[in-house]
Amino acid sequence: MDSGPKAALEKLKKYCAYQERSYKDVDQKMWDLEIPLEWRDDIVLGLIQENYLNEERFARTYARGKFNIKKWGRVKIIQGLNRHQVSKKCIQLGLSEIDEDDYQKALLRAIEEKRATLKEKNQWKRKSAIYRFAAQRGFEGNLITEALKSI
């Protein structure tokens, strides 16, 4: 970093303004920018005070985006938030962004999508393949099992 903490803060404000960031993202960016350790706490504090960095907002945006765009289930979303070192409380707040009816519909859509592509005739192997597919998408095992019973 060639200039002072104010310049570093401005650079990180731009970084956070571009899209929601987690504390881990910001910490990694500070390492990438080679920001001295003694500046980091003050920079993070400044980002929080000016509302550029907000863990709850990040968790909500992350959960909403991964569900609506990528059609991920809760398990995969929780794993992603854990990788970003988001607190358990904020993970729960993030998951509250997902409407239960939409979640069930997304699970059924994933099952139908997989079912349509399967050539397997054996019913057990078909259900097993569908189960694995939905589980890889991050849907809970008990919900997948219930949905498969209705098929």
C-alpha positions as CSV (number, residue, x, y, z in Angstrom):
1,M,0.0,0.0,0.0
2,D,1.7,3.2,-1.1
3,S,-0.3,5.8,0.9
4,G,-2.0,6.1,4.2
5,P,-5.0,4.6,6.0
6,K,-7.4,7.1,4.4
7,A,-6.5,6.0,0.9
8,A,-6.8,2.3,2.0
9,L,-10.3,3.0,3.5
10,E,-11.4,4.7,0.2
11,K,-10.2,1.8,-1.8
12,L,-12.1,-0.6,0.4
13,K,-15.2,1.5,0.3
14,K,-15.3,1.1,-3.5
15,Y,-14.7,-2.6,-3.1
16,C,-17.7,-2.9,-0.7
17,A,-19.9,-0.5,-2.7
18,Y,-19.6,-2.7,-5.8
19,Q,-21.4,-5.7,-4.1
20,E,-22.1,-7.0,-0.6
21,R,-19.0,-8.3,1.1
22,S,-18.4,-10.4,4.2
23,Y,-15.8,-9.5,6.8
24,K,-13.7,-12.4,5.4
25,D,-13.8,-10.9,1.9
26,V,-12.7,-7.5,3.2
27,D,-9.9,-9.2,5.3
28,Q,-8.7,-11.0,2.2
29,K,-8.7,-7.8,0.2
30,M,-6.7,-6.1,2.8
31,W,-4.1,-8.9,2.6
32,D,-4.1,-8.6,-1.2
33,L,-3.6,-4.8,-1.0
34,E,-0.9,-5.4,1.6
35,I,-2.5,-3.0,4.1
36,P,-0.5,-2.9,7.4
37,L,-2.0,-4.9,10.2
38,E,-2.1,-1.8,12.5
39,W,-4.5,-0.1,10.1
40,R,-6.9,-2.9,9.6
41,D,-9.1,-2.7,12.7
42,D,-9.7,1.1,12.1
43,I,-10.5,0.5,8.5
44,V,-13.0,-2.3,9.3
45,L,-14.6,0.0,11.9
46,G,-14.8,2.8,9.4
47,L,-16.5,0.5,6.9
48,I,-19.0,-0.6,9.5
49,Q,-19.7,2.9,10.8
50,E,-20.4,4.2,7.3
51,N,-22.5,1.1,6.5
52,Y,-20.3,-0.3,3.7
53,L,-19.9,-3.5,5.7
54,N,-22.9,-5.2,7.3
55,E,-22.8,-8.9,8.1
56,E,-26.6,-9.3,8.4
57,R,-27.2,-7.5,5.1
58,F,-24.5,-9.7,3.5
59,A,-26.1,-12.9,4.8
60,R,-29.6,-11.9,3.6
61,T,-28.3,-10.9,0.2
62,Y,-26.2,-14.0,-0.2
63,A,-29.1,-16.4,0.8
64,R,-31.6,-14.6,-1.4
65,G,-29.2,-14.6,-4.4
66,K,-28.1,-18.2,-4.1
67,F,-31.7,-19.4,-3.8
68,N,-33.3,-17.1,-6.4
69,I,-30.6,-17.3,-9.0
70,K,-28.7,-20.5,-8.5
71,K,-31.6,-22.5,-6.9
72,W,-29.5,-23.7,-4.0
73,G,-31.1,-25.4,-1.0
74,R,-30.6,-24.3,2.6
75,V,-27.8,-26.8,3.3
76,K,-25.6,-25.4,0.5
77,I,-26.4,-21.8,1.4
78,I,-25.4,-22.4,5.1
79,Q,-22.1,-24.0,3.9
80,G,-21.4,-21.0,1.8
81,L,-22.2,-18.6,4.6
82,N,-20.0,-20.6,7.0
83,R,-17.1,-20.3,4.5
84,H,-17.6,-16.6,4.7
85,Q,-17.4,-16.9,8.5
86,V,-20.9,-15.4,9.0
87,S,-22.3,-15.7,12.6
88,K,-25.0,-18.3,13.3
89,K,-27.5,-15.5,14.1
90,C,-26.9,-13.8,10.7
91,I,-27.1,-17.2,8.9
92,Q,-30.6,-17.6,10.4
93,L,-31.6,-14.1,9.4
94,G,-30.3,-14.8,5.9
95,L,-32.3,-18.0,5.6
96,S,-35.4,-16.1,6.7
97,E,-35.3,-14.4,3.3
98,I,-36.4,-17.7,1.6
99,D,-40.1,-18.1,1.3
100,E,-41.2,-21.7,2.3
101,D,-43.6,-22.1,-0.6
102,D,-41.0,-21.0,-3.1
103,Y,-38.5,-23.3,-1.5
104,Q,-40.8,-26.3,-1.9
105,K,-41.5,-25.4,-5.5
106,A,-37.8,-25.1,-6.2
107,L,-37.2,-28.6,-4.7
108,L,-40.0,-30.0,-6.9
109,R,-38.7,-28.2,-9.9
110,A,-35.2,-29.7,-9.3
111,I,-36.6,-33.2,-8.9
112,E,-38.7,-32.8,-12.1
113,E,-35.7,-31.4,-14.0
114,K,-33.5,-34.4,-13.0
115,R,-36.4,-36.9,-13.6
116,A,-36.8,-35.6,-17.2
117,T,-33.2,-36.3,-18.1
118,L,-32.9,-39.8,-16.6
119,K,-32.9,-42.8,-19.0
120,E,-32.7,-45.4,-16.1
121,K,-35.6,-47.8,-16.0
122,N,-35.0,-49.2,-12.5
123,Q,-37.3,-47.2,-10.1
124,W,-34.8,-47.6,-7.2
125,K,-31.9,-46.3,-9.2
126,R,-34.0,-43.4,-10.6
127,K,-35.0,-42.3,-7.1
128,S,-31.5,-42.6,-5.9
129,A,-30.1,-40.5,-8.7
130,I,-32.8,-37.8,-8.1
131,Y,-32.1,-37.8,-4.4
132,R,-28.4,-37.3,-5.0
133,F,-29.1,-34.5,-7.4
134,A,-31.3,-32.6,-5.0
135,A,-28.9,-33.2,-2.1
136,Q,-26.0,-31.8,-4.2
137,R,-28.2,-28.7,-4.8
138,G,-28.3,-28.3,-1.0
139,F,-31.9,-29.5,-0.2
140,E,-32.4,-31.3,3.1
141,G,-32.7,-35.1,3.0
142,N,-36.0,-35.3,4.8
143,L,-37.6,-32.8,2.4
144,I,-36.2,-34.7,-0.6
145,T,-37.6,-38.0,0.8
146,E,-41.0,-36.5,1.3
147,A,-41.1,-35.0,-2.2
148,L,-40.0,-38.3,-3.7
149,K,-42.9,-40.1,-1.9
150,S,-45.3,-37.9,-3.8
151,I,-43.9,-39.0,-7.2
